[in-house]
Amino acid sequence: MRYYRRFTALQRVLHVFMMLSFLGLAVSGMPLLFSEQPWARVVARLFGGFEAAGIFHRLCAVVMIAVFGGHVLHMGYRAVFRKDWKRLLWGPDSMVPQPQDAVDMWNHFRWFLGRGPRPTFDRWTYWEKFDYWAVFWGMFIIGGSGLLLWFPVFFAHFLPGWMFNVATLVHGEEALLAVGFIFTIHFFNGHFRPEKFPMDTVIFTGRISEEELRHERAPQYQRLEQEGRLAAYEAPPPTLEAKAFGWVVGGGTLVLGLVTAILIVYSVIR
Amino acid sequence: MRLAPPGPALALVATLILGAGSLQAATPASAAAPDDTCLACHSDKDAKGSTGKSIAVDPSKYAKSVHGESKLACTACHADVSEKKIPHPEKLKPVDCGTCHDKPVAEYKDTVHGKARKGGSTAAAACVDCHGTHDILRSKDPASRTNHANLEATCATCHGKEAVKGAKMPGGAVASQFHDSIHGKALAGAARSAAPTCTNCHGAHSIRAKDDEKSRVNRAAIPDTCGSCHTKQRQQYGQGKHGKLRQEGNLGTPGCTDCHSAHRIQSPATPAFKAQVIAECGTCHAKYMETYRETFHGQVTNLGYVSVATCASCHGAHDIRPASDPGSTVSPQNRPATCMKCHKGATVSFAGWDPHANKHDADRNPVYYYMAFFMKWLLVGVFTFFGLHSVLWLYRSLRALKEKAR
């Protein structure tokens, strides 16, 4: 079977660090947000106290900011030095929402309701783009407020006191949104839906099979074929190491994330 | 006793000493001789009455007792026994300690113990239950049941015992609670003479139930009772809002025991105490407790860690004043200095942070209010849309797979 490259090595590495730091931030931060829950004390104690959890939280934050910075720098490099900015900003390879995304979503819902055929998608689907931009939004909101709360005395030199009240609020609420979204919606879209269950290792191996590309990404496959670029994307099959890493580290994250999501849902509805 | 004011306990000692002295002087004629008559029967260790109860008296123990030292004859207490009618009737009248110790006995009659006795209780402590019978020692004697060091154990023979709970004893496991408290620990340590025991708060011959207005542990009296030792804190309390409301007759405001408890008092540096006091403040200041819990301080303390600010860190403990009072730690003038206790370099702007920001109060915290509103609907919106998206997708995918399998 033939395989094609879906993610570059850099993208895969950045996702792994993003994933692990996100999980670390979620697990070390949620006890504070749910401090009245019995499980929150247990988790805080597992870290060796809230001080230790706080240090771990900041370490993970540094990793995530580095991942974000690395990605932005790479995009800047591609736009400026590789003169790639047109493809980055528009078209099927761009993460920028396209009119086609609205059409795709409409057709997807029609299929959900049994009113149309199952749609296939190009390189990036609308829900993947939503995940991507949610990270940008989250980085500014959670990352920014987090830095404010990390260095309050410094930031108070040029910000009014109420900003720290707002920072505490949005840091927690936005974290709840991000964690809740990733550990349920993103997990479902990417891994738990019947076609992919229990998990899709493509983000770890970077390889998509020809069959999958043809059926699930038909517009992309046809486009590449017509442009004669299909061969350029052909890649060796996923290595066993990459697969194993995906199953163990990715699978472990799925389990831990799901447990976190269950605890949150239980605490919210209780 | 040294710490306590010259209260009833000291009066008892004085009465015992002076009373015994005067008694000795008043009855010089009653020499040792009549006692030999009594001891003819009662010195037999195995001597028993018709009910099987021991009637033995240890002459050597009696000789060492405060009454024995004064060479008091048996008949001084057992007044209805006459030397001329031996053997005496089996049933004797109860000994009336008030014959000599008239003051403490008169005082005792109005106490919780005395009233219970009068009401027919046989469990309530009478003189002998604390002082003993033939072996009564002066309270200053280290071996005395009523010695400062031994009172805890003496009171604990009833209070805190499961067996006597039936006697409507208040307080539950007070003995063990007190023993583990900062007072109880001090009492077991080197500073025992300075540490309070039961009688320092409750009195000795003046112990009254806490709902008795004359009681030293009555709600209204507690600040002064504790303040008899903790003078600085008593003074501060009087200057604070809680103490001032008290003076106006509002007994609903907290006194010492509301935060510190009565028998379980711990050092204020104890983490468990620090965490628990927040809940105590919250019993009245519920709204402020709720908003505190939404801050980092409140969340961390809720997890059981008290290295961050609790109520007292900012508001003080005994002299809590309203923010409108310029002398308050949380007055606009003093707030930066209060923040600086933990946050070195805190500025006026830093102190503009609201430790009790309320997301339901648009007047107090406008931006916070609208951000909370926005975040709430953002979450509701995203989860509703994608929740529906996923549920529909799952349903359709499962159906598609089923059809494919057919």
HADDOCK unambig.tbl for C-alpha pairs under 7 A between the chains (distance, minus, plus):
assign (segid A and resid 32 and name CA) (segid B and resid 299 and name CA) 5.40 0.50 0.50
assign (segid A and resid 32 and name CA) (segid B and resid 300 and name CA) 6.45 0.50 0.50
assign (segid A and resid 35 and name CA) (segid B and resid 299 and name CA) 5.42 0.50 0.50
assign (segid A and resid 35 and name CA) (segid B and resid 302 and name CA) 5.58 0.50 0.50
assign (segid A and resid 35 and name CA) (segid B and resid 303 and name CA) 5.48 0.50 0.50
assign (segid A and resid 36 and name CA) (segid B and resid 302 and name CA) 6.20 0.50 0.50
assign (segid A and resid 40 and name CA) (segid B and resid 303 and name CA) 6.98 0.50 0.50
assign (segid A and resid 41 and name CA) (segid B and resid 303 and name CA) 5.28 0.50 0.50
assign (segid A and resid 112 and name CA) (segid B and resid 392 and name CA) 5.55 0.50 0.50
assign (segid A and resid 112 and name CA) (segid B and resid 393 and name CA) 5.73 0.50 0.50
assign (segid A and resid 112 and name CA) (segid B and resid 396 and name CA) 5.38 0.50 0.50
assign (segid A and resid 153 and name CA) (segid B and resid 345 and name CA) 6.48 0.50 0.50
assign (segid A and resid 153 and name CA) (segid B and resid 346 and name CA) 5.70 0.50 0.50
assign (segid A and resid 153 and name CA) (segid B and resid 350 and name CA) 6.54 0.50 0.50
assign (segid A and resid 156 and name CA) (segid B and resid 349 and name CA) 5.88 0.50 0.50
assign (segid A and resid 156 and name CA) (segid B and resid 350 and name CA) 5.06 0.50 0.50
assign (segid A and resid 160 and name CA) (segid B and resid 349 and name CA) 5.41 0.50 0.50
assign (segid A and resid 160 and name CA) (segid B and resid 350 and name CA) 6.99 0.50 0.50
assign (segid A and resid 160 and name CA) (segid B and resid 352 and name CA) 6.70 0.50 0.50
assign (segid A and resid 161 and name CA) (segid B and resid 349 and name CA) 5.28 0.50 0.50
assign (segid A and resid 161 and name CA) (segid B and resid 350 and name CA) 5.00 0.50 0.50
assign (segid A and resid 161 and name CA) (segid B and resid 351 and name CA) 6.28 0.50 0.50
assign (segid A and resid 161 and name CA) (segid B and resid 352 and name CA) 4.11 0.50 0.50
assign (segid A and resid 161 and name CA) (segid B and resid 353 and name CA) 3.91 0.50 0.50
assign (segid A and resid 162 and name CA) (segid B and resid 352 and name CA) 6.32 0.50 0.50
assign (segid A and resid 162 and name CA) (segid B and resid 353 and name CA) 4.90 0.50 0.50
assign (segid A and resid 162 and name CA) (segid B and resid 354 and name CA) 6.49 0.50 0.50
assign (segid A and resid 164 and name CA) (segid B and resid 353 and name CA) 6.27 0.50 0.50
assign (segid A and resid 165 and name CA) (segid B and resid 353 and name CA) 6.35 0.50 0.50
assign (segid A and resid 165 and name CA) (segid B and resid 354 and name CA) 6.65 0.50 0.50
assign (segid A and resid 165 and name CA) (segid B and resid 357 and name CA) 6.88 0.50 0.50
assign (segid A and resid 165 and name CA) (segid B and resid 368 and name CA) 6.82 0.50 0.50
assign (segid A and resid 166 and name CA) (segid B and resid 368 and name CA) 5.34 0.50 0.50
assign (segid A and resid 173 and name CA) (segid B and resid 375 and name CA) 6.48 0.50 0.50
assign (segid A and resid 177 and name CA) (segid B and resid 379 and name CA) 5.94 0.50 0.50
assign (segid A and resid 185 and name CA) (segid B and resid 386 and name CA) 6.68 0.50 0.50
assign (segid A and resid 185 and name CA) (segid B and resid 390 and name CA) 6.91 0.50 0.50
assign (segid A and resid 193 and name CA) (segid B and resid 394 and name CA) 6.29 0.50 0.50
assign (segid A and resid 194 and name CA) (segid B and resid 397 and name CA) 6.42 0.50 0.50
assign (segid A and resid 194 and name CA) (segid B and resid 398 and name CA) 6.66 0.50 0.50
